[in-house]
Amino acid sequence: MTEEQTSSIETRRGRRGGARANPGAGGGAVIPQLSRRQIKRKFPPTNILSADEIESIHQSSLEVLNEIGMDFLYPEALELLRKTGGVKIEGERVRFESAFIEEYLTYAPSEFTLHARNPENSTRIGGDNMVFGTVGSPPSCYDMDGGRRTGNQVDYRKFLKLGQHFNAIGFSAGYPVEPVDIHAGIRHLDALRDMATLMDKPMTAYCLGSHRVRDALEIARIARGISQEQFEAEPTLTTIINTNSPLKLDAYMLNGIMEMSSRGQSVCITPFTLAGAMAPVTMAGALVEQNAEAMAGLAFTQLVKKGAPVIYGGFTSNVDMKSGAPAFGTPEYMKAVMVGGQLARRYKLPYRTSNTCAANTMDAQAAYESVFSLWALTMGGGNFIMHGAGWLEGGLVAGFEKFIMDVDLIQMIMEFLQPLETTQDALGVEAIREVGPGGHFFGAQHTLARYSNAFYQPIISDWRNNQQWAAAGKPEAMQRANHVYKQALDEYQQPNMDLAILDELNEFVDRRKAEGGVKTDF
């Protein structure tokens, strides 16, 4: 452990509203942040398909599971399925009766609280709630200074600090960049200890074998300083279970479901169904496959433990048919995001989706594809937003400057979702009376009482006129974001951790490392 990790900070940075100025314009001002809060959607999600059309996808998905089936590549999972009725197993192929799927989906909770080691950062999952996570899992990262490089622990820790510093980020979505310089056998131990100490928001772990999962469960429990019984009653750790599309769940994923669900922890089932590659080329067909795979995984979690917290995950998009590369932020992706939300609501489950783009750098493409992704998931009912900040190059790169741009976009969504005030004072009739025809409102008392916090203050946008902008050296969005991410690291304050808990955490991690970490996956 470094001195930075073990140092105790007396107090974490307090809640802040808007800042005094845009740092892109003035430099040196506090980064403008909205206060930390549970983000809520105050209007009904948009439905782009009718109830009958959603039902046709549901019924087609049941047909796929009943007549084609899905391969479960883990003997322990197959044994558990054999003990129940409603399935037919031939080798690794499992065919599900429709009644089995529909019954077990009803056991899953429609909402749950995901607990953080700092209770102020615990968050509600499902319903009209939204929470945005960091980017997760890219093997490489990028900034203007160092360029594109392989993921490493130094950059990994920087992303964790950004995730902690910005109020718009509600959880760590796995490793914001893979710290490849740590040996794979002990990487999860060092990476999760960093996550538990540098952040005090909900954690996400990977399912890469039972030993790693059990280590992650224990690190998450120790970090909260709670008993095994309380841990199993309070979802604290999340994992993403990706199906091997088309129609497979591998041993790692099935083992992860069994380890996590049996302990009452949050499992998000997310098929990665790219239309034209791992799914039918039509978006309706890709959504049928997504839904079939998701339902099979979700039902299996409830077979492991009825009432275990789950999230319906959607990650359907299309490929570039010229190159085969995944495409994101496309019209097809937007449709899939919104229909995925309708399907999740049909099953009364929380919905996971993502802020994605296919851009290779933080340019106009990165901006508009991310805006389209965010628009679709906001209007479509997203609850648990993976890759909220930092995703580039189709998920191969975590961008420091992109992280800042995405935080700005998330804050804009947060402000957009704030209800419009229509009190007598807000309607401003007296201000209009004061100014009268032909005047202006700059000096009106109504304006003077509100001007400092009247409107959203952006992190990246530069509202100076051309002369002021030119005099400042004509900074562009990438440069401003580069400045802000470094400023955020300077402003970062490590959250407190009780010294007894820190000692227990270090003892566990150091012991497991001394034992060699993970030599075999199972």
C-alpha positions as CSV (number, residue, x, y, z in Angstrom):
1,M,0.0,0.0,0.0
2,T,1.2,3.5,-0.8
3,E,1.2,6.3,1.7
4,E,-1.5,7.9,-0.5
5,Q,-3.8,4.9,0.0
6,T,-3.3,4.6,3.7
7,S,-3.5,8.2,4.6
8,S,-6.6,9.2,6.5
9,I,-8.5,12.3,5.3
10,E,-10.3,14.2,8.1
11,T,-13.3,15.1,6.0
12,R,-14.5,14.5,2.4
13,R,-15.3,17.4,0.2
14,G,-18.7,18.9,1.0
15,R,-21.7,19.2,-1.4
16,R,-21.5,21.9,-3.9
17,G,-23.8,23.7,-6.2
18,G,-22.7,25.7,-9.2
19,A,-19.2,27.2,-9.1
20,R,-18.1,30.8,-9.5
21,A,-17.0,30.5,-13.1
22,N,-16.4,28.2,-15.9
23,P,-12.8,26.9,-15.5
24,G,-12.4,26.8,-19.3
25,A,-13.1,30.5,-19.3
26,G,-11.1,31.7,-16.3
27,G,-8.9,28.9,-15.1
28,G,-8.4,28.3,-11.4
29,A,-12.0,28.4,-10.4
30,V,-13.6,25.5,-8.6
31,I,-14.9,22.9,-11.1
32,P,-18.7,23.6,-11.3
33,Q,-20.6,20.6,-9.9
34,L,-24.2,19.9,-9.1
35,S,-24.8,18.6,-5.6
36,R,-24.8,14.9,-5.0
37,R,-28.4,13.5,-5.2
38,Q,-30.4,10.6,-6.3
39,I,-31.3,11.2,-9.9
40,K,-35.0,10.7,-10.6
41,R,-37.0,10.8,-13.9
42,K,-40.1,12.9,-13.2
43,F,-41.9,11.8,-16.4
44,P,-43.0,8.5,-17.8
45,P,-40.4,6.8,-20.1
46,T,-41.1,6.9,-23.8
47,N,-42.6,3.8,-25.4
48,I,-41.7,3.4,-29.1
49,L,-43.4,0.0,-29.5
50,S,-47.0,-0.8,-28.7
51,A,-47.9,-3.3,-25.9
52,D,-48.8,-5.8,-28.6
53,E,-45.4,-5.4,-30.3
54,I,-43.6,-5.9,-27.0
55,E,-45.6,-9.0,-26.4
56,S,-44.6,-10.3,-29.8
57,I,-40.9,-10.0,-28.8
58,H,-41.7,-11.7,-25.5
59,Q,-43.5,-14.6,-27.1
60,S,-40.8,-15.0,-29.7
61,S,-38.1,-15.0,-27.0
62,L,-40.0,-17.8,-25.2
63,E,-40.2,-19.7,-28.4
64,V,-36.4,-19.4,-28.8
65,L,-35.8,-20.7,-25.3
66,N,-38.3,-23.5,-25.6
67,E,-37.5,-24.8,-29.1
68,I,-33.9,-23.9,-29.7
69,G,-32.7,-23.6,-26.1
70,M,-29.5,-22.1,-24.6
71,D,-26.2,-23.8,-23.7
72,F,-25.2,-23.7,-20.1
73,L,-21.5,-24.6,-19.9
74,Y,-21.2,-25.3,-16.2
75,P,-22.0,-28.7,-14.7
76,E,-23.0,-27.3,-11.3
77,A,-25.6,-25.0,-13.0
78,L,-26.9,-28.0,-15.1
79,E,-27.2,-30.0,-11.9
80,L,-29.2,-27.3,-10.2
81,L,-31.5,-27.1,-13.3
82,R,-32.0,-30.8,-13.3
83,K,-33.4,-30.7,-9.8
84,T,-36.3,-28.5,-10.9
85,G,-39.1,-29.0,-13.3
86,G,-39.8,-27.0,-16.4
87,V,-36.6,-27.7,-18.3
88,K,-35.3,-30.3,-20.7
89,I,-31.5,-30.9,-20.7
90,E,-29.6,-32.6,-23.5
91,G,-25.9,-32.4,-22.9
92,E,-25.2,-28.7,-22.2
93,R,-28.4,-27.5,-24.1
94,V,-31.2,-26.4,-21.8
95,R,-34.7,-25.9,-23.2
96,F,-37.1,-24.0,-21.0
97,E,-40.8,-24.3,-20.7
98,S,-42.4,-20.9,-20.9
99,A,-44.1,-21.3,-17.5
100,F,-40.7,-21.8,-15.9
101,I,-39.3,-18.6,-17.2
102,E,-42.4,-16.5,-16.5
103,E,-42.7,-17.9,-12.9
104,Y,-39.1,-17.3,-11.9
105,L,-39.0,-13.8,-13.3
106,T,-41.8,-12.9,-10.8
107,Y,-39.5,-13.6,-7.9
108,A,-37.0,-10.9,-8.7
109,P,-37.4,-7.5,-6.9
110,S,-38.5,-4.5,-9.0
111,E,-36.3,-2.2,-6.9
112,F,-33.5,-2.5,-4.4
113,T,-30.9,-0.3,-2.6
114,L,-27.3,-0.8,-3.6
115,H,-25.3,0.0,-0.5
116,A,-22.0,1.9,-0.4
117,R,-19.5,2.0,2.4
118,N,-20.5,5.7,2.8
119,P,-24.3,5.5,3.3
120,E,-24.7,8.9,1.7
121,N,-23.6,7.2,-1.6
122,S,-26.0,4.3,-1.4
123,T,-28.4,4.4,-4.3
124,R,-31.8,3.1,-5.3
125,I,-31.9,0.9,-8.4
126,G,-35.1,0.6,-10.4
127,G,-38.3,2.6,-10.7
128,D,-37.8,6.2,-11.8
129,N,-34.2,6.2,-10.4
130,M,-31.0,6.7,-12.4
131,V,-27.4,6.3,-11.5
132,F,-24.3,6.7,-13.7
133,G,-21.1,4.7,-13.4
134,T,-17.6,5.2,-14.6
135,V,-16.4,3.5,-17.8
136,G,-15.5,-0.1,-17.2
137,S,-13.0,-2.6,-18.6
138,P,-11.1,-0.9,-21.4
139,P,-7.6,-2.4,-21.9
140,S,-6.1,1.0,-22.8
141,C,-6.5,4.6,-21.9
142,Y,-5.7,8.0,-23.4
143,D,-5.0,11.6,-22.6
144,M,-3.5,14.4,-24.6
145,D,-0.2,14.3,-22.7
146,G,0.6,10.5,-22.8
147,G,-1.4,9.4,-25.8
148,R,-2.9,5.9,-26.2
149,R,-1.3,3.5,-23.8
150,T,-1.9,0.1,-22.1
151,G,-3.9,0.2,-18.9
152,N,-1.8,0.4,-15.7
153,Q,-2.4,0.9,-12.0
154,V,-1.4,4.5,-12.0
155,D,-4.0,5.5,-14.6
156,Y,-6.5,3.1,-13.0
157,R,-6.2,4.9,-9.7
158,K,-6.6,8.3,-11.4
159,F,-9.9,7.2,-12.9
160,L,-11.1,5.9,-9.5
161,K,-10.3,9.4,-8.0
162,L,-12.2,11.1,-10.8
163,G,-15.2,8.7,-10.1
164,Q,-15.1,9.6,-6.5
165,H,-14.6,13.4,-7.0
166,F,-17.5,14.0,-9.4
167,N,-21.0,13.9,-7.8
168,A,-22.6,12.9,-11.1
169,I,-20.8,9.5,-10.9
170,G,-22.7,7.1,-8.6
171,F,-20.6,3.9,-8.7
172,S,-17.5,2.3,-10.1
173,A,-18.5,0.2,-13.1
174,G,-15.7,-2.3,-12.7
175,Y,-12.1,-1.3,-13.5
176,P,-12.3,2.1,-15.4
177,V,-9.2,0.9,-17.2
178,E,-7.6,-2.6,-16.8
179,P,-4.4,-2.3,-14.7
180,V,-2.5,-4.8,-16.9
181,D,0.8,-4.2,-15.1
182,I,-0.5,-6.1,-12.1
183,H,-0.2,-9.9,-12.5
184,A,-3.5,-11.5,-13.4
185,G,-3.4,-13.9,-10.4
186,I,-3.5,-11.0,-7.9
187,R,-4.9,-8.1,-10.0
188,H,-8.4,-8.4,-8.6
189,L,-7.0,-8.1,-5.1
190,D,-5.0,-4.9,-5.7
191,A,-7.6,-3.4,-8.0
192,L,-10.5,-4.0,-5.6
193,R,-8.5,-2.7,-2.6
194,D,-7.9,0.5,-4.6
195,M,-11.6,0.7,-5.4
196,A,-12.6,0.2,-1.8
197,T,-10.1,2.8,-0.5
198,L,-10.0,5.5,-3.1
199,M,-13.8,5.5,-3.5
200,D,-16.7,5.1,-1.1
201,K,-19.4,4.5,-3.7
202,P,-20.9,1.2,-4.7
203,M,-18.5,-1.3,-6.2
204,T,-18.6,-3.6,-9.3
205,A,-16.5,-6.8,-9.6
206,Y,-15.9,-9.3,-12.4
207,C,-16.8,-12.9,-12.5
208,L,-13.6,-14.7,-13.5
209,G,-13.8,-17.8,-11.4
210,S,-15.1,-18.7,-7.9
211,H,-11.9,-17.7,-6.1
212,R,-11.9,-14.2,-7.5
213,V,-15.6,-13.8,-6.9
214,R,-15.3,-14.9,-3.3
215,D,-12.3,-12.5,-2.8
216,A,-14.4,-9.7,-4.2
217,L,-17.3,-10.5,-1.9
218,E,-15.1,-10.5,1.2
219,I,-13.4,-7.2,0.2
220,A,-16.8,-5.5,-0.3
221,R,-18.0,-6.8,3.0
222,I,-14.9,-5.8,4.9
223,A,-14.9,-2.3,3.3
224,R,-18.4,-1.7,4.8
225,G,-17.4,-3.1,8.2
226,I,-20.5,-5.3,8.4
227,S,-21.3,-8.9,9.4
228,Q,-21.8,-11.7,6.9
229,E,-25.5,-11.7,7.8
230,Q,-25.9,-8.0,7.1
231,F,-23.9,-8.2,3.9
232,E,-26.2,-10.9,2.6
233,A,-29.3,-8.9,3.5
234,E,-27.9,-5.6,1.9
235,P,-26.8,-5.7,-1.8
236,T,-23.3,-4.2,-1.8
237,L,-21.5,-5.6,-4.8
238,T,-22.6,-5.8,-8.4
239,T,-21.4,-7.9,-11.2
240,I,-22.2,-7.9,-15.0
241,I,-23.0,-11.2,-16.4
242,N,-22.4,-11.2,-20.2
243,T,-23.9,-14.0,-22.2
244,N,-21.8,-15.5,-25.0
245,S,-24.1,-14.5,-27.8
246,P,-25.7,-16.3,-29.5
247,L,-27.4,-18.4,-26.8
248,K,-24.6,-19.4,-24.4
249,L,-23.7,-18.8,-20.8
250,D,-20.1,-19.9,-20.0
251,A,-18.7,-21.4,-16.8
252,Y,-17.3,-18.1,-15.5
253,M,-20.7,-16.4,-15.8
254,L,-22.8,-19.2,-14.4
255,N,-20.4,-19.6,-11.5
256,G,-20.6,-15.9,-10.9
257,I,-24.4,-16.0,-10.8
258,M,-24.3,-18.8,-8.3
259,E,-21.7,-17.1,-6.0
260,M,-23.3,-13.7,-6.2
261,S,-27.0,-14.5,-6.1
262,S,-26.6,-17.1,-3.3
263,R,-25.1,-14.2,-1.2
264,G,-27.8,-11.7,-2.0
265,Q,-25.6,-9.5,-4.2
266,S,-26.6,-7.7,-7.3
267,V,-26.4,-9.5,-10.7
268,C,-26.9,-7.7,-14.0
269,I,-27.6,-10.1,-16.9
270,T,-26.4,-8.4,-20.1
271,P,-26.4,-10.1,-23.5
272,F,-24.0,-8.4,-26.0
273,T,-26.1,-8.8,-29.1
274,L,-24.6,-7.0,-32.1
275,A,-27.1,-7.1,-35.0
276,G,-25.5,-8.6,-38.1
277,A,-22.7,-10.4,-36.1
278,M,-23.8,-12.3,-32.9
279,A,-27.5,-11.6,-33.5
280,P,-29.9,-11.4,-36.5
281,V,-29.3,-8.4,-38.7
282,T,-32.8,-7.0,-38.0
283,M,-33.1,-5.0,-34.8
284,A,-36.3,-6.8,-33.9
285,G,-34.5,-10.2,-34.3
286,A,-31.5,-8.9,-32.3
287,L,-33.9,-7.8,-29.5
288,V,-35.6,-11.2,-29.5
289,E,-32.2,-12.8,-29.0
290,Q,-31.3,-10.3,-26.3
291,N,-34.5,-10.9,-24.5
292,A,-34.3,-14.7,-24.6
293,E,-30.7,-14.7,-23.3
294,A,-31.6,-12.1,-20.6
295,M,-34.7,-14.0,-19.4
296,A,-32.8,-17.3,-19.2
297,G,-30.1,-15.7,-17.0
298,L,-32.5,-13.8,-14.9
299,A,-34.6,-16.8,-14.2
300,F,-31.5,-18.8,-13.3
301,T,-30.6,-16.2,-10.6
302,Q,-34.0,-16.7,-9.0
303,L,-33.5,-20.5,-9.1
304,V,-30.3,-19.9,-7.2
305,K,-32.1,-17.7,-4.6
306,K,-35.6,-16.3,-4.9
307,G,-35.6,-12.6,-4.4
308,A,-31.9,-12.1,-5.2
309,P,-31.5,-8.6,-6.7
310,V,-31.1,-8.5,-10.5
311,I,-30.9,-6.0,-13.3
312,Y,-32.2,-6.5,-16.8
313,G,-29.3,-5.5,-19.1
314,G,-29.5,-4.4,-22.7
315,F,-26.5,-4.0,-24.9
316,T,-27.9,-4.4,-28.4
317,S,-26.4,-2.4,-31.2
318,N,-25.3,-3.0,-34.8
319,V,-22.0,-3.5,-36.6
320,D,-20.6,-1.6,-39.5
321,M,-21.3,-4.0,-42.3
322,K,-18.3,-2.8,-44.2
323,S,-15.7,-3.6,-41.5
324,G,-17.6,-5.7,-38.9
325,A,-16.7,-3.2,-36.2
326,P,-19.3,-2.5,-33.5
327,A,-21.2,0.8,-33.9
328,F,-22.7,2.8,-31.0
329,G,-24.8,5.9,-30.7
330,T,-26.5,4.9,-33.9
331,P,-30.2,5.2,-34.6
332,E,-30.4,1.4,-34.3
333,Y,-28.7,1.6,-30.9
334,M,-31.1,4.3,-29.7
335,K,-34.1,2.1,-30.7
336,A,-32.7,-0.9,-29.0
337,V,-32.0,1.0,-25.8
338,M,-35.6,2.3,-25.7
339,V,-37.2,-1.1,-26.5
340,G,-34.9,-2.7,-23.9
341,G,-36.4,-0.4,-21.4
342,Q,-39.9,-1.4,-22.4
343,L,-39.0,-5.1,-22.0
344,A,-37.5,-4.5,-18.5
345,R,-40.6,-2.6,-17.5
346,R,-42.8,-5.5,-18.8
347,Y,-41.0,-7.8,-16.3
348,K,-41.0,-5.1,-13.6
349,L,-37.2,-5.1,-13.3
350,P,-34.5,-2.5,-13.1
351,Y,-32.9,-1.7,-16.5
352,R,-29.2,-1.4,-17.2
353,T,-28.0,0.4,-20.3
354,S,-24.9,2.3,-21.4
355,N,-23.4,5.6,-22.6
356,T,-21.4,4.5,-25.6
357,C,-19.7,5.8,-28.8
358,A,-17.5,4.4,-31.5
359,A,-15.3,7.5,-31.8
360,N,-11.5,7.0,-31.7
361,T,-10.9,10.4,-30.0
362,M,-12.9,13.0,-28.2
363,D,-14.2,14.8,-31.3
364,A,-17.6,15.8,-32.7
365,Q,-18.4,12.1,-33.3
366,A,-17.7,11.2,-29.6
367,A,-20.0,14.1,-28.6
368,Y,-23.0,13.4,-30.8
369,E,-22.9,9.6,-30.4
370,S,-22.7,10.0,-26.6
371,V,-25.5,12.5,-26.6
372,F,-27.7,10.2,-28.7
373,S,-26.9,7.3,-26.3
374,L,-27.7,9.5,-23.2
375,W,-30.9,10.8,-24.8
376,A,-32.2,7.3,-25.6
377,L,-31.4,5.9,-22.1
378,T,-32.9,8.9,-20.4
379,M,-36.1,8.9,-22.3
380,G,-36.2,5.1,-22.5
381,G,-36.1,4.4,-18.8
382,G,-32.5,3.5,-18.0
383,N,-31.8,2.9,-14.3
384,F,-28.3,1.6,-14.0
385,I,-26.0,3.3,-16.5
386,M,-22.7,1.5,-17.2
387,H,-19.9,3.3,-19.0
388,G,-21.4,6.7,-18.0
389,A,-18.1,8.6,-18.3
390,G,-14.9,7.9,-20.3
391,W,-15.9,5.4,-23.0
392,L,-14.0,5.7,-26.3
393,E,-13.1,3.5,-29.3
394,G,-16.0,1.1,-28.9
395,G,-15.0,0.4,-25.3
396,L,-11.3,-0.3,-26.1
397,V,-10.1,3.0,-24.6
398,A,-10.9,4.9,-21.4
399,G,-10.4,8.6,-22.2
400,F,-9.5,11.1,-19.4
401,E,-10.8,14.1,-21.4
402,K,-13.8,12.1,-22.5
403,F,-14.5,11.3,-18.8
404,I,-14.9,15.1,-18.2
405,M,-17.1,15.7,-21.2
406,D,-19.4,12.9,-20.2
407,V,-19.6,14.2,-16.6
408,D,-20.7,17.5,-18.1
409,L,-23.3,15.7,-20.2
410,I,-24.6,13.7,-17.2
411,Q,-24.9,16.9,-15.2
412,M,-26.9,18.5,-18.0
413,I,-29.3,15.5,-17.8
414,M,-29.5,15.9,-14.1
415,E,-30.4,19.5,-14.5
416,F,-32.9,18.7,-17.3
417,L,-34.6,16.2,-15.0
418,Q,-35.1,18.8,-12.3
419,P,-38.8,19.8,-12.3
420,L,-39.6,23.1,-13.8
421,E,-40.7,25.5,-11.0
422,T,-44.1,27.1,-11.6
423,T,-44.6,28.9,-8.3
424,Q,-46.1,32.4,-8.4
425,D,-42.6,33.8,-7.8
426,A,-41.1,31.7,-10.6
427,L,-43.8,32.8,-13.1
428,G,-42.3,36.2,-12.9
429,V,-45.3,38.4,-13.4
430,E,-44.1,41.0,-11.0
431,A,-40.7,41.1,-12.8
432,I,-42.5,41.6,-16.1
433,R,-44.5,44.4,-14.5
434,E,-41.3,46.0,-13.1
435,V,-39.5,46.0,-16.5
436,G,-42.5,46.8,-18.7
437,P,-42.5,47.1,-22.5
438,G,-39.1,47.7,-24.1
439,G,-36.9,47.3,-21.0
440,H,-34.4,44.6,-20.0
441,F,-34.2,42.2,-17.1
442,F,-30.5,42.4,-16.2
443,G,-31.1,44.9,-13.4
444,A,-34.5,43.7,-12.3
445,Q,-34.8,42.6,-8.6
446,H,-36.1,39.3,-9.8
447,T,-32.9,38.7,-11.7
448,L,-30.5,40.1,-9.1
449,A,-31.8,37.7,-6.5
450,R,-31.2,34.7,-8.7
451,Y,-28.5,35.4,-11.3
452,S,-25.7,33.5,-9.6
453,N,-27.5,30.1,-9.7
454,A,-30.2,30.8,-12.3
455,F,-28.8,28.5,-15.0
456,Y,-26.6,25.4,-15.4
457,Q,-22.9,26.2,-15.3
458,P,-21.1,23.9,-17.8
459,I,-17.7,22.3,-17.2
460,I,-16.6,22.3,-20.9
461,S,-18.7,24.8,-22.9
462,D,-17.0,28.1,-23.3
463,W,-19.5,31.0,-23.4
464,R,-17.0,33.9,-23.8
465,N,-17.3,36.0,-26.9
466,N,-14.8,35.5,-29.8
467,Q,-12.5,38.3,-28.7
468,Q,-12.2,37.0,-25.1
469,W,-11.8,33.4,-26.4
470,A,-9.1,34.4,-28.9
471,A,-7.2,36.4,-26.2
472,A,-7.2,33.3,-24.0
473,G,-5.4,31.3,-26.7
474,K,-8.5,29.8,-28.5
475,P,-8.8,26.8,-26.2
476,E,-11.0,24.0,-27.6
477,A,-13.0,21.3,-25.7
478,M,-10.2,18.7,-25.6
479,Q,-7.8,21.2,-24.0
480,R,-10.4,22.4,-21.5
481,A,-11.2,18.8,-20.5
482,N,-7.5,18.0,-20.1
483,H,-7.2,21.0,-17.8
484,V,-10.3,20.0,-15.8
485,Y,-9.3,16.4,-15.3
486,K,-6.0,17.4,-13.8
487,Q,-7.6,20.0,-11.7
488,A,-10.1,17.4,-10.4
489,L,-7.2,15.1,-9.4
490,D,-5.7,18.1,-7.5
491,E,-9.0,18.7,-5.8
492,Y,-9.6,15.0,-5.0
493,Q,-9.8,14.1,-1.3
494,Q,-9.5,10.5,-0.3
495,P,-12.6,9.4,1.7
496,N,-12.2,8.3,5.3
497,M,-12.0,4.7,6.2
498,D,-11.9,3.5,9.8
499,L,-8.4,2.4,10.6
500,A,-9.6,-1.0,12.0
501,I,-11.4,-1.6,8.8
502,L,-8.4,-0.6,6.7
503,D,-6.2,-2.9,8.8
504,E,-8.6,-5.8,8.2
505,L,-8.8,-5.1,4.5
506,N,-5.0,-4.9,4.2
507,E,-4.6,-8.1,6.2
508,F,-7.0,-10.0,3.9
509,V,-5.6,-8.7,0.6
510,D,-1.9,-9.2,1.7
511,R,-2.7,-12.7,3.0
512,R,-4.4,-13.7,-0.2
513,K,-1.5,-12.3,-2.3
514,A,1.0,-14.2,-0.1
515,E,-1.0,-17.3,-0.9
516,G,-0.5,-16.7,-4.5
517,G,-3.9,-15.2,-5.4
518,V,-5.6,-17.2,-8.0
519,K,-3.7,-20.1,-9.6
520,T,-6.7,-21.8,-11.1
521,D,-10.1,-20.4,-12.0
522,F,-12.2,-23.0,-10.2
